[in-house]
Amino acid sequence: MNDLKTPVSRLGQFGAVLSKRLKKLGIETVEDLIFYFPFRHEDFSNLVPISGVASDSSATIKGKIDLIANRRSWKRRTILTEALISDDTGSIKAIWFNQSFLTRVLRPGDRVFLSGKIEYDRHSLQFINPIYEIARGDELVGVHTARIVPIYPLTSSITQKQIRMLVKIALNSVKLIKDWLPKETKNKWRLMDLATALFQIHFPDDKKKLDSARHRLKFDELFLFQLQARRLRQELDASPAVKIPFKQEKIKKFVDSLPFKLTNAQRVAAWEIIKDLERGRPMNRLVEGDVGSGKTVVATIAALHTVLDGHSVVFLAPTEILARQHFGTISRILKGWPISVGLLTRSESKIMDGLGSRNFTKAEMLKKISEGDIQIMVGTHALLQEKVKFCDLALLIVDEQHRFGVEQRKNLKEKNKNNGFVLHLLSMTATPIPRTLALAFYGDLNLSIIDEMPEGRKKIITKIIKPSDKSATYQFVRQEVGSGRQAFVICPLIDPSDKIEVQSVQEEYQKLSQEIFPEFKIGFLHGKLKPDDKEKIMKDFLDNKINILVSTSVIEVGIDVPNAAIMMIEGAERFGLAQLHQFRGRVGRSEYQSYCFLFTENNNEKTKARLEALVNSNNSFELAEKDLELRGPGEVYGLKQSGLPSLKIATLSDRAIIKEAKNAVDDIIKLSRQLKEYPDLQAKLETVDSIHLE
């Protein structure tokens, strides 16, 4: 085997049998196996003599099987496999449950490694269900034992032993992988060479080499992402976009006409956008702000600024309900201005202008869009259909942009009749990414943060609820809902699980509707429901036809329900602070006092500290920083939810490596802006999936 593209089906018996299952993990070739990294490692490297093992500890031994046999346990009605293992210092018993095949695999006289937990039986020490491996000759380490052992994410019907053996075979080809990182970069940042790092991440010789391998592979991911982002920004800076001059008097008139005062953060964000639009280069700005911080108003200022110069705007939202909500908000605050606002979703097509709100057929809407009769077009994926053509489109606004694919955005730009100009792009997200982290990750990406809330908002009262206080909390909720308010209930799971003892949507829905609140109308919502069903449930809740909505985190990015004043979160310790804050932001949207109740049965100090941080702070960026500090690598953000890149081994907590990689990119760009001096790096960059800065 000397080809990285060799199919796994050709890697011996295991490969042939497991190839279809491995495909579910994205593994089809030798190269895929090499880059399928363990998510953790078990340290079984401490080889001890049998006389040195101790009760209630883990150990690895190497010895000879003296006896091995199966017997039936009359207590448990299970098959026990028992073996006696010895070395020069003594002997010990090993016991396995329901693995009778072991007597065909392991035989008296075999030399084996055993790794696992040691317990004291009534008469002697014994291994319980140890990992086993037959020793080959005089070797001191194995693949599965007597070393630091890789643990991989798996799918059903694949074992750790099987995937380890396949990876071990695949690593015979690791030298074929070109080390594309420039020599000076590796020397400056003291990075292990790529082939060594790939071998050591799977089968490390020791902890120090494992750490060095992790560092190199994390650096690679973060370096490539930032280099690609930098190249894309260079390309954008060299591209033409419509230059939109500032209409100061009209924008000031609009701001003064608003029924509320803009916060200082909104003013700064709006001004940054206006300056971007004046440049004649494509704007690429991300606006971050809490739920309810007023991002839509800032986006409307950008849209008005664009329309006043004679161009049109598209505003994309991830769901029909959100599109309808944005259509209503934009139409309302632009009332009195001679501007037409359209809405196009799968089920609706309408226009709001000086003549009021009017419905049109889809065909009529498509004609009006293509002829430029609608200045601000709000919609969902329906706006991305092939038959939708735009006229003089200059600005694309995308809400919660991670819901849209890169190709879809590209297609939207290409469907524009605007003389080859690149669209200005304004993205908005409520996912809190700490400023320091976002700047380190994105470098000079234009970033606006709205970190103030509008005046007059009542602070949401947040409380941690112990099991003993649950009944009193339900009684309080009964009073609030009885007086006309509505409530959300969030659960970590959709269906009951025998593996995790937390409340599921199905269980909570049954309990609340039948036992706790039978007098109220209760609905449930989760990701497995059909889109039409989800839309109907959300609309019924918005129309107050549902009093209490039980849901998974699907409502994290959701609708504005001003009447909702209660947020109850089951298993609160299972969510990150950033996500809990998102849930809390679904209430407190009106003049009613709102409450967020965090239900938890976990009493450990770490959990308590995290939840108390939420009680004491309403600033999402502070909470995101706290989450990084308290929860550790890989647990803070769902990357799919944040718009940040999908990373295989690096995490957003690797801030030191993020900074190193950014500095390394700066060095490379200074020496060779087009990378002509680095052909291996240039070739590698072409193989990386395209990114987007939105």
C-alpha positions as CSV (number, residue, x, y, z in Angstrom):
1,M,0.0,0.0,0.0
2,N,1.6,3.3,-1.1
3,D,-1.3,5.5,-2.0
4,L,-3.1,7.8,0.4
5,K,-6.2,7.4,-1.7
6,T,-6.3,3.6,-1.1
7,P,-9.9,2.7,-0.1
8,V,-10.2,1.4,3.5
9,S,-12.0,-1.6,2.1
10,R,-8.6,-2.8,0.9
11,L,-7.0,-2.7,4.4
12,G,-7.3,-6.3,5.2
13,Q,-10.3,-8.1,6.8
14,F,-11.3,-5.3,9.1
15,G,-11.3,-2.7,6.3
16,A,-13.4,-4.9,4.0
17,V,-16.0,-5.6,6.7
18,L,-16.1,-2.1,8.2
19,S,-15.9,0.2,5.1
20,K,-19.6,1.0,5.0
21,R,-19.7,1.8,8.7
22,L,-16.6,3.9,8.5
23,K,-18.1,5.9,5.7
24,K,-20.6,7.2,8.3
25,L,-17.6,8.7,10.1
26,G,-16.4,10.3,6.9
27,I,-13.6,7.7,6.5
28,E,-13.2,6.3,3.0
29,T,-9.4,6.3,2.4
30,V,-6.1,5.8,4.1
31,E,-5.6,9.5,4.3
32,D,-9.0,9.9,6.0
33,L,-7.9,7.4,8.6
34,I,-4.6,9.2,9.3
35,F,-6.5,12.5,9.8
36,Y,-9.2,10.9,12.0
37,F,-7.9,12.2,15.3
38,P,-8.6,10.6,18.8
39,F,-10.7,12.8,21.0
40,R,-8.8,11.7,24.1
41,H,-6.1,9.2,25.3
42,E,-5.9,6.7,28.1
43,D,-2.6,6.3,29.7
44,F,-1.8,2.6,30.1
45,S,1.9,3.1,29.7
46,N,2.8,2.4,33.4
47,L,3.8,-1.3,33.1
48,V,4.0,-2.8,36.6
49,P,4.9,-6.3,37.9
50,I,1.9,-8.3,39.2
51,S,3.3,-8.0,42.7
52,G,3.0,-4.2,42.4
53,V,-0.7,-3.9,41.6
54,A,-3.0,-2.4,44.2
55,S,-6.8,-2.5,44.9
56,D,-9.0,0.3,43.5
57,S,-6.4,1.4,41.0
58,S,-5.7,1.0,37.2
59,A,-2.7,-0.9,36.0
60,T,-1.0,-2.6,33.0
61,I,0.8,-5.9,33.3
62,K,2.5,-8.3,31.0
63,G,2.3,-12.0,31.8
64,K,1.6,-15.5,30.7
65,I,-1.9,-17.1,30.7
66,D,-1.7,-20.2,32.9
67,L,-5.5,-21.1,32.8
68,I,-8.5,-19.7,31.0
69,A,-12.1,-21.1,31.1
70,N,-15.8,-20.1,30.9
71,R,-18.3,-20.7,33.7
72,R,-21.9,-19.7,34.3
73,S,-22.7,-17.3,37.1
74,W,-25.7,-18.6,39.0
75,K,-26.3,-15.1,40.6
76,R,-26.3,-13.0,37.4
77,R,-27.2,-15.7,34.9
78,T,-24.2,-14.5,32.8
79,I,-21.2,-16.3,31.3
80,L,-17.9,-15.5,33.2
81,T,-14.6,-15.9,31.5
82,E,-11.8,-16.3,34.1
83,A,-8.1,-16.5,33.5
84,L,-5.0,-16.8,35.7
85,I,-2.1,-14.7,34.6
86,S,1.4,-14.9,36.0
87,D,4.9,-13.3,35.7
88,D,8.1,-13.7,37.6
89,T,6.7,-11.9,40.6
90,G,3.3,-13.6,41.1
91,S,-0.1,-14.3,39.6
92,I,-3.5,-12.5,39.4
93,K,-7.0,-13.4,38.2
94,A,-8.8,-11.7,35.3
95,I,-12.5,-11.9,34.8
96,W,-14.7,-10.8,31.8
97,F,-18.5,-10.8,31.6
98,N,-20.4,-12.3,28.7
99,Q,-17.3,-12.7,26.5
100,S,-17.2,-16.4,26.1
101,F,-15.4,-16.1,22.8
102,L,-12.3,-15.1,24.6
103,T,-11.4,-18.8,25.3
104,R,-11.0,-19.2,21.5
105,V,-8.9,-16.1,21.2
106,L,-6.7,-16.4,24.3
107,R,-5.1,-19.8,25.2
108,P,-2.9,-21.1,28.0
109,G,0.8,-20.2,27.3
110,D,-0.1,-16.9,25.4
111,R,1.9,-13.9,26.6
112,V,-0.5,-11.0,27.0
113,F,-0.8,-7.4,28.1
114,L,-3.7,-6.6,30.4
115,S,-4.9,-3.0,31.3
116,G,-7.7,-2.1,33.5
117,K,-9.2,-1.7,37.0
118,I,-8.0,-3.8,39.9
119,E,-10.5,-4.8,42.6
120,Y,-10.3,-6.9,45.7
121,D,-12.3,-10.1,45.7
122,R,-13.1,-11.9,48.9
123,H,-9.8,-13.8,48.6
124,S,-7.5,-11.9,46.2
125,L,-6.9,-9.1,43.8
126,Q,-8.4,-9.4,40.3
127,F,-8.7,-7.5,37.0
128,I,-12.4,-6.7,36.0
129,N,-13.1,-6.6,32.3
130,P,-9.5,-5.6,31.4
131,I,-8.4,-4.6,27.9
132,Y,-6.3,-7.5,26.5
133,E,-3.7,-7.8,23.8
134,I,-1.5,-10.7,22.8
135,A,2.2,-9.7,23.1
136,R,4.3,-10.3,20.0
137,G,7.8,-11.5,20.8
138,D,9.7,-9.3,23.2
139,E,7.8,-6.1,22.5
140,L,7.3,-3.8,25.5
141,V,4.2,-2.0,24.2
142,G,1.0,-3.0,22.3
143,V,-1.5,-1.2,20.2
144,H,-4.3,-1.3,22.8
145,T,-2.4,-1.7,26.0
146,A,0.9,-0.9,27.7
147,R,1.1,2.6,26.1
148,I,-0.8,5.9,25.8
149,V,-3.9,4.5,24.0
150,P,-6.0,6.6,21.5
151,I,-9.8,6.8,22.1
152,Y,-11.8,7.7,18.9
153,P,-15.3,8.9,18.3
154,L,-17.2,5.9,16.9
155,T,-20.5,4.9,15.3
156,S,-22.4,1.8,16.1
157,S,-20.8,-1.6,15.3
158,I,-17.2,-0.4,15.3
159,T,-14.9,-1.0,18.2
160,Q,-11.9,1.0,19.4
161,K,-9.7,-2.1,18.7
162,Q,-10.9,-2.3,15.1
163,I,-10.3,1.4,14.3
164,R,-6.9,1.4,16.1
165,M,-5.7,-1.5,14.0
166,L,-6.9,0.2,10.8
167,V,-5.2,3.5,11.8
168,K,-2.0,1.5,12.6
169,I,-2.0,0.1,9.1
170,A,-2.8,3.5,7.5
171,L,0.1,5.1,9.3
172,N,2.5,3.1,7.2
173,S,1.8,5.7,4.5
174,V,2.2,8.8,6.7
175,K,5.5,9.7,5.1
176,L,3.6,10.3,1.8
177,I,1.9,13.3,3.3
178,K,3.8,16.5,2.3
179,D,4.8,18.9,5.1
180,W,3.5,22.1,3.6
181,L,4.3,24.4,6.4
182,P,7.4,26.6,5.6
183,K,10.6,25.6,7.3
184,E,11.1,29.0,8.8
185,T,7.6,28.9,10.4
186,K,8.3,25.5,11.9
187,N,11.7,26.7,13.3
188,K,10.3,30.0,14.7
189,W,7.4,28.4,16.5
190,R,9.3,25.1,17.4
191,L,6.8,22.9,15.6
192,M,7.1,19.1,15.2
193,D,7.3,17.9,11.5
194,L,3.9,16.8,10.1
195,A,4.5,13.1,9.6
196,T,5.8,12.7,13.2
197,A,2.9,14.7,14.6
198,L,0.4,12.6,12.7
199,F,2.0,9.4,14.1
200,Q,2.3,10.7,17.6
201,I,-1.3,12.0,17.8
202,H,-2.5,8.4,17.3
203,F,0.2,6.4,19.1
204,P,2.4,8.7,21.2
205,D,5.7,7.5,22.7
206,D,5.0,9.7,25.8
207,K,3.0,12.6,27.0
208,K,5.5,15.2,25.9
209,K,5.4,14.0,22.3
210,L,1.6,13.8,22.4
211,D,1.4,17.5,23.6
212,S,3.9,18.5,20.8
213,A,1.8,16.6,18.2
214,R,-1.4,18.3,19.4
215,H,0.2,21.7,19.2
216,R,1.4,21.2,15.7
217,L,-1.9,19.9,14.4
218,K,-3.9,22.7,16.1
219,F,-1.5,25.3,14.8
220,D,-2.0,23.9,11.2
221,E,-5.8,24.2,11.4
222,L,-5.7,27.7,12.9
223,F,-2.9,28.9,10.5
224,L,-4.8,27.7,7.4
225,F,-8.0,29.2,8.5
226,Q,-6.4,32.6,9.1
227,L,-4.3,32.5,6.0
228,Q,-7.3,31.7,3.9
229,A,-9.3,34.5,5.6
230,R,-6.5,36.9,4.9
231,R,-6.3,35.9,1.2
232,L,-10.0,36.3,0.9
233,R,-9.9,39.7,2.4
234,Q,-7.2,40.7,0.0
235,E,-9.3,39.6,-2.9
236,L,-12.3,41.5,-1.6
237,D,-10.2,44.7,-1.0
238,A,-9.2,44.5,-4.7
239,S,-12.8,44.0,-5.9
240,P,-15.2,46.9,-6.8
241,A,-18.5,47.5,-5.0
242,V,-21.1,50.2,-5.2
243,K,-19.9,53.4,-3.5
244,I,-22.8,54.7,-1.4
245,P,-22.4,58.3,-0.2
246,F,-23.7,59.3,3.3
247,K,-27.1,61.0,3.2
248,Q,-26.5,62.7,6.5
249,E,-29.7,64.8,6.7
250,K,-32.1,62.0,5.8
251,I,-30.4,59.5,8.0
252,K,-30.5,62.0,10.9
253,K,-34.2,62.6,10.2
254,F,-34.9,58.9,10.3
255,V,-33.1,58.4,13.6
256,D,-34.8,61.4,15.2
257,S,-38.2,60.0,14.1
258,L,-37.7,56.7,15.9
259,P,-40.0,56.2,19.0
260,F,-36.9,55.3,21.1
261,K,-33.4,56.6,21.5
262,L,-30.6,54.6,20.0
263,T,-28.0,53.3,22.4
264,N,-24.4,54.5,21.9
265,A,-23.4,51.0,20.8
266,Q,-26.1,51.1,18.1
267,R,-24.9,54.5,16.9
268,V,-21.3,53.4,16.7
269,A,-22.3,50.2,14.8
270,A,-24.4,52.2,12.3
271,W,-21.6,54.7,11.7
272,E,-19.1,51.9,11.1
273,I,-21.4,50.4,8.5
274,I,-22.0,53.7,6.8
275,K,-18.3,54.3,6.5
276,D,-17.8,50.8,5.0
277,L,-20.5,51.5,2.4
278,E,-18.7,54.7,1.3
279,R,-15.4,53.0,0.5
280,G,-16.3,51.5,-2.9
281,R,-14.9,48.2,-1.7
282,P,-17.1,45.3,-0.5
283,M,-18.2,45.6,3.1
284,N,-17.7,42.5,5.1
285,R,-19.0,43.3,8.6
286,L,-20.2,41.1,11.4
287,V,-22.5,42.7,14.0
288,E,-22.7,40.9,17.3
289,G,-25.3,41.8,19.9
290,D,-27.5,40.2,22.5
291,V,-31.0,39.1,21.7
292,G,-33.0,42.3,22.0
293,S,-30.0,44.7,21.7
294,G,-31.4,46.3,18.6
295,K,-29.4,44.8,15.7
296,T,-32.5,45.0,13.4
297,V,-32.7,48.8,13.8
298,V,-29.0,49.1,12.9
299,A,-29.5,46.9,9.9
300,T,-32.5,49.0,8.8
301,I,-30.4,52.1,8.9
302,A,-27.9,50.4,6.6
303,A,-30.8,49.3,4.3
304,L,-32.2,52.9,4.3
305,H,-28.8,54.3,3.6
306,T,-28.5,52.0,0.5
307,V,-32.0,52.6,-0.8
308,L,-31.7,56.4,-0.6
309,D,-28.9,56.0,-3.1
310,G,-31.1,54.2,-5.5
311,H,-30.1,50.6,-4.8
312,S,-32.0,47.6,-3.5
313,V,-31.4,45.4,-0.4
314,V,-32.0,41.8,0.5
315,F,-32.5,40.7,4.1
316,L,-32.2,36.9,4.7
317,A,-33.7,35.2,7.8
318,P,-33.4,31.5,8.7
319,T,-37.1,30.8,9.3
320,E,-40.5,32.0,8.0
321,I,-41.4,33.3,11.5
322,L,-38.2,35.4,11.8
323,A,-38.6,36.7,8.2
324,R,-42.2,37.7,9.0
325,Q,-40.9,39.3,12.3
326,H,-38.2,41.3,10.4
327,F,-40.7,42.3,7.7
328,G,-43.0,43.7,10.4
329,T,-40.3,45.5,12.2
330,I,-38.7,47.1,9.1
331,S,-42.1,48.1,7.7
332,R,-43.1,49.6,11.0
333,I,-40.1,51.8,11.6
334,L,-39.9,52.9,7.9
335,K,-43.6,53.9,7.9
336,G,-43.9,57.4,6.3
337,W,-40.9,56.9,4.1
338,P,-41.6,56.3,0.4
339,I,-39.9,52.8,0.5
340,S,-41.4,49.5,-0.5
341,V,-40.7,46.4,1.7
342,G,-41.4,42.9,0.4
343,L,-41.7,39.6,2.1
344,L,-41.1,36.3,0.2
345,T,-41.3,32.9,2.0
346,R,-42.5,29.5,1.0
347,S,-46.1,30.4,2.1
348,E,-46.3,34.2,1.8
349,S,-45.6,36.9,-0.7
350,K,-46.6,40.5,0.1
351,I,-45.5,44.1,-0.2
352,M,-45.8,47.0,2.4
353,D,-45.6,50.5,0.9
354,G,-47.5,53.8,0.9
355,L,-50.6,51.9,-0.3
356,G,-50.5,49.5,2.8
357,S,-50.0,45.8,2.9
358,R,-50.9,43.8,-0.2
359,N,-50.6,40.2,-1.1
360,F,-49.3,39.1,-4.5
361,T,-48.9,35.8,-6.4
362,K,-45.4,34.4,-6.5
363,A,-45.2,35.1,-10.2
364,E,-46.1,38.8,-9.6
365,M,-43.5,39.1,-6.8
366,L,-40.8,37.6,-9.0
367,K,-41.6,40.1,-11.7
368,K,-41.5,43.0,-9.2
369,I,-38.2,41.9,-7.7
370,S,-36.5,41.5,-11.1
371,E,-37.8,44.9,-12.3
372,G,-36.5,46.6,-9.1
373,D,-40.0,47.6,-7.8
374,I,-39.2,46.4,-4.3
375,Q,-36.4,48.3,-2.5
376,I,-36.0,46.1,0.6
377,M,-36.7,42.4,0.1
378,V,-37.1,40.3,3.2
379,G,-37.3,36.5,3.0
380,T,-36.0,33.0,3.7
381,H,-34.4,30.4,1.4
382,A,-37.2,31.2,-1.0
383,L,-35.1,34.2,-2.1
384,L,-32.3,31.8,-3.1
385,Q,-34.4,30.0,-5.8
386,E,-33.1,29.9,-9.3
387,K,-36.0,31.9,-10.7
388,V,-35.5,34.9,-8.3
389,K,-33.5,37.6,-10.1
390,F,-32.6,40.9,-8.5
391,C,-32.2,44.4,-10.0
392,D,-29.4,46.8,-8.8
393,L,-28.9,44.8,-5.5
394,A,-26.1,46.4,-3.5
395,L,-26.5,45.1,0.1
396,L,-27.1,41.7,1.5
397,I,-28.1,41.5,5.2
398,V,-28.0,38.1,6.7
399,D,-29.5,37.3,10.2
400,E,-28.0,34.4,12.1
401,Q,-25.8,33.7,9.0
402,H,-24.7,30.3,10.0
403,R,-28.1,29.0,8.8
404,F,-27.1,29.6,5.2
405,G,-24.5,27.9,3.1
406,V,-21.5,29.6,1.4
407,E,-22.7,28.4,-2.0
408,Q,-26.2,29.9,-1.4
409,R,-24.7,33.3,-0.6
410,K,-22.5,33.1,-3.7
411,N,-25.5,32.2,-5.9
412,L,-27.4,35.2,-4.5
413,K,-24.5,37.5,-5.4
414,E,-24.3,36.1,-9.0
415,K,-28.1,36.5,-9.6
416,N,-27.8,40.3,-9.3
417,K,-28.1,42.6,-12.3
418,N,-25.5,45.1,-11.0
419,N,-22.7,45.5,-13.5
420,G,-20.4,43.0,-11.9
421,F,-20.1,44.8,-8.6
422,V,-19.5,42.6,-5.5
423,L,-22.3,42.9,-2.9
424,H,-21.8,44.6,0.4
425,L,-22.4,42.1,3.1
426,L,-23.7,42.7,6.6
427,S,-24.1,39.7,8.9
428,M,-25.8,39.7,12.3
429,T,-25.5,37.2,15.1
430,A,-26.6,36.9,18.7
431,T,-23.9,34.3,19.5
432,P,-21.6,36.0,21.9
433,I,-17.9,35.6,20.9
434,P,-15.6,37.5,23.2
435,R,-14.1,40.5,21.4
436,T,-10.5,39.4,22.1
437,L,-11.2,35.9,20.7
438,A,-13.0,37.2,17.6
439,L,-10.2,39.7,16.8
440,A,-7.5,37.0,17.3
441,F,-9.4,34.6,15.1
442,Y,-10.5,36.8,12.3
443,G,-7.7,39.3,12.4
444,D,-8.9,42.4,10.6
445,L,-12.4,41.3,9.9
446,N,-14.7,44.2,10.4
447,L,-16.5,43.6,13.7
448,S,-19.2,45.7,15.4
449,I,-20.4,44.7,18.9
450,I,-23.7,46.0,20.3
451,D,-23.1,45.5,24.1
452,E,-25.8,47.8,25.4
453,M,-29.5,47.1,25.8
454,P,-32.2,49.7,25.0
455,E,-33.4,51.9,27.9
456,G,-36.5,50.8,29.8
457,R,-35.9,47.1,29.7
458,K,-36.4,45.4,33.1
459,K,-33.6,43.2,34.3
460,I,-34.7,39.5,34.0
461,I,-34.7,38.0,37.5
462,T,-32.6,34.8,37.3
463,K,-32.7,32.1,40.1
464,I,-31.1,28.7,40.6
465,I,-33.8,26.3,41.7
466,K,-33.0,23.3,43.8
467,P,-35.2,20.2,43.7
468,S,-36.8,21.1,47.0
469,D,-37.9,24.5,45.6
470,K,-39.5,23.1,42.4
471,S,-43.1,23.0,43.7
472,A,-43.0,26.6,44.9
473,T,-41.6,27.6,41.5
474,Y,-44.4,25.8,39.7
475,Q,-46.9,27.6,41.8
476,F,-45.4,31.0,40.9
477,V,-45.4,30.0,37.2
478,R,-49.1,29.0,37.6
479,Q,-49.9,32.5,38.9
480,E,-48.0,34.3,36.1
481,V,-49.5,32.2,33.3
482,G,-52.9,32.5,34.9
483,S,-52.6,36.2,34.7
484,G,-52.0,36.0,30.9
485,R,-48.2,35.6,30.6
486,Q,-46.6,32.7,28.7
487,A,-43.7,30.4,29.5
488,F,-40.8,28.5,27.8
489,V,-39.5,25.2,29.2
490,I,-36.1,24.1,27.8
491,C,-34.9,20.5,28.0
492,P,-31.5,19.0,27.0
493,L,-33.0,16.0,25.2
494,I,-35.9,15.2,22.8
495,D,-36.6,11.6,24.0
496,P,-36.0,9.9,27.3
497,S,-32.5,8.3,27.7
498,D,-31.3,5.5,29.9
499,K,-27.7,6.8,29.6
500,I,-28.2,10.4,30.8
501,E,-30.4,11.2,33.7
502,V,-31.8,14.5,32.5
503,Q,-35.3,15.6,31.5
504,S,-36.4,15.2,27.9
505,V,-39.0,17.2,26.0
506,Q,-41.4,14.2,25.7
507,E,-41.2,13.4,29.5
508,E,-41.5,17.1,30.5
509,Y,-44.5,17.7,28.1
510,Q,-46.3,14.7,29.6
511,K,-45.6,15.7,33.2
512,L,-46.5,19.3,32.8
513,S,-49.7,18.7,30.7
514,Q,-51.0,15.8,32.8
515,E,-49.7,16.4,36.3
516,I,-48.5,20.0,36.9
517,F,-50.5,22.3,34.7
518,P,-53.4,20.4,33.3
519,E,-55.4,23.7,33.2
520,F,-53.1,25.2,30.6
521,K,-52.6,24.6,26.9
522,I,-49.0,23.1,26.5
523,G,-47.1,22.5,23.3
524,F,-43.8,21.0,22.4
525,L,-41.1,21.8,19.9
526,H,-37.9,20.0,18.8
527,G,-35.6,19.6,15.8
528,K,-37.1,16.3,14.6
529,L,-40.5,17.9,13.8
530,K,-41.3,18.7,10.2
531,P,-40.7,22.4,9.2
532,D,-44.4,23.0,8.7
533,D,-45.2,21.6,12.2
534,K,-42.5,23.8,13.8
535,E,-43.7,26.9,12.1
536,K,-47.3,26.2,13.2
537,I,-46.3,25.6,16.8
538,M,-44.2,28.8,16.9
539,K,-47.0,30.8,15.4
540,D,-49.6,29.3,17.8
541,F,-47.3,30.3,20.7
542,L,-46.8,33.8,19.3
543,D,-50.6,34.1,19.0
544,N,-51.0,32.9,22.7
545,K,-52.9,29.7,21.6
546,I,-50.2,27.9,23.6
547,N,-49.5,29.0,27.2
548,I,-46.4,26.9,27.9
549,L,-43.9,25.7,25.2
550,V,-41.6,22.8,26.0
551,S,-38.6,22.8,23.7
552,T,-35.1,21.8,23.0
553,S,-32.4,24.4,22.2
554,V,-34.1,24.9,18.8
555,I,-35.6,28.1,20.2
556,E,-32.1,29.5,20.9
557,V,-32.4,31.6,17.8
558,G,-36.1,32.2,17.7
559,I,-39.0,34.5,17.6
560,D,-39.8,37.6,19.6
561,V,-42.7,36.8,21.9
562,P,-43.3,39.9,24.0
563,N,-45.9,38.2,26.1
564,A,-43.5,35.4,27.2
565,A,-42.2,36.3,30.7
566,I,-41.0,32.9,32.1
567,M,-38.0,30.8,31.1
568,M,-37.5,27.5,32.9
569,I,-34.4,25.5,32.0
570,E,-34.2,21.8,33.0
571,G,-30.7,20.3,33.5
572,A,-29.3,23.8,33.3
573,E,-25.8,22.5,34.1
574,R,-25.7,20.7,30.7
575,F,-25.7,24.0,28.7
576,G,-22.9,26.5,28.3
577,L,-23.3,30.0,29.8
578,A,-23.5,31.6,26.4
579,Q,-26.4,29.3,25.5
580,L,-28.2,29.8,28.8
581,H,-28.0,33.5,28.2
582,Q,-29.5,33.0,24.7
583,F,-32.4,31.1,26.3
584,R,-32.9,33.9,28.9
585,G,-33.0,36.4,26.1
586,R,-36.2,34.9,24.7
587,V,-38.1,36.6,27.6
588,G,-37.9,40.2,28.9
589,R,-39.0,41.6,25.6
590,S,-41.7,43.9,26.9
591,E,-42.9,45.9,29.9
592,Y,-43.7,42.7,31.9
593,Q,-41.2,41.6,34.6
594,S,-39.6,38.4,33.4
595,Y,-38.0,35.5,35.2
596,C,-35.4,32.8,34.3
597,F,-35.4,29.7,36.5
598,L,-32.4,27.3,36.3
599,F,-33.4,23.8,37.5
600,T,-30.4,21.7,38.5
601,E,-29.7,18.6,40.7
602,N,-26.0,19.0,40.4
603,N,-24.4,20.4,43.5
604,N,-20.7,20.4,42.6
605,E,-18.8,23.7,43.1
606,K,-17.9,24.1,39.4
607,T,-21.6,23.9,38.3
608,K,-22.6,26.3,41.1
609,A,-20.0,28.8,40.0
610,R,-21.1,28.7,36.4
611,L,-24.8,29.1,37.2
612,E,-24.1,31.9,39.7
613,A,-22.2,33.8,37.0
614,L,-25.4,33.8,34.9
615,V,-27.4,35.0,37.9
616,N,-25.0,37.9,38.5
617,S,-24.4,39.0,34.9
618,N,-26.5,40.1,32.0
619,N,-23.6,40.8,29.6
620,S,-23.2,38.0,27.1
621,F,-19.6,38.8,26.3
622,E,-18.6,38.7,29.9
623,L,-20.4,35.3,30.2
624,A,-18.7,34.0,27.1
625,E,-15.3,34.8,28.6
626,K,-16.4,33.2,31.9
627,D,-17.5,30.1,30.0
628,L,-14.1,29.8,28.3
629,E,-12.5,30.0,31.8
630,L,-14.8,27.6,33.5
631,R,-15.8,25.0,31.0
632,G,-12.5,24.4,29.2
633,P,-11.7,23.5,25.6
634,G,-14.3,22.4,23.2
635,E,-17.3,22.9,25.4
636,V,-18.2,26.6,25.1
637,Y,-19.6,27.0,21.7
638,G,-21.4,24.8,19.3
639,L,-19.4,25.7,16.3
640,K,-22.3,25.2,13.9
641,Q,-24.2,27.7,15.9
642,S,-21.6,30.4,16.1
643,G,-20.6,30.8,12.4
644,L,-17.0,30.0,13.4
645,P,-15.1,27.5,11.4
646,S,-15.5,23.7,12.0
647,L,-12.3,22.5,13.7
648,K,-11.2,18.9,14.0
649,I,-8.6,19.3,16.8
650,A,-8.2,22.9,17.7
651,T,-10.7,24.7,20.0
652,L,-11.7,28.3,20.6
653,S,-9.9,28.0,24.0
654,D,-6.5,27.6,22.2
655,R,-6.0,31.3,22.4
656,A,-2.2,31.2,22.6
657,I,-2.0,29.0,19.5
658,I,-4.6,31.3,17.7
659,K,-2.3,34.2,18.4
660,E,0.8,32.3,17.3
661,A,-0.9,31.2,14.0
662,K,-2.0,34.8,13.4
663,N,1.5,36.1,13.8
664,A,2.8,33.4,11.6
665,V,0.4,34.4,8.9
666,D,1.5,38.0,9.2
667,D,5.1,36.9,8.7
668,I,4.2,34.9,5.6
669,I,2.1,37.6,4.0
670,K,4.9,40.2,4.5
671,L,7.4,38.0,2.7
672,S,5.1,36.8,-0.1
673,R,1.7,38.4,-0.5
674,Q,0.7,35.9,-3.2
675,L,2.6,33.0,-1.7
676,K,4.7,32.5,-4.8
677,E,7.7,31.8,-2.6
678,Y,5.7,28.9,-0.9
679,P,4.4,26.6,-3.6
680,D,3.7,23.7,-1.1
681,L,1.7,26.1,1.1
682,Q,-0.1,27.5,-2.0
683,A,-1.0,23.9,-3.1
684,K,-2.3,23.0,0.4
685,L,-4.5,26.1,0.5
686,E,-6.2,25.1,-2.7
687,T,-7.3,21.8,-1.0
688,V,-8.9,23.4,2.0
689,D,-12.7,23.9,2.0
690,S,-13.6,27.5,1.2
691,I,-14.4,29.6,4.2
692,H,-16.7,32.6,4.6
693,L,-16.1,35.6,6.7
694,E,-19.7,36.4,7.3
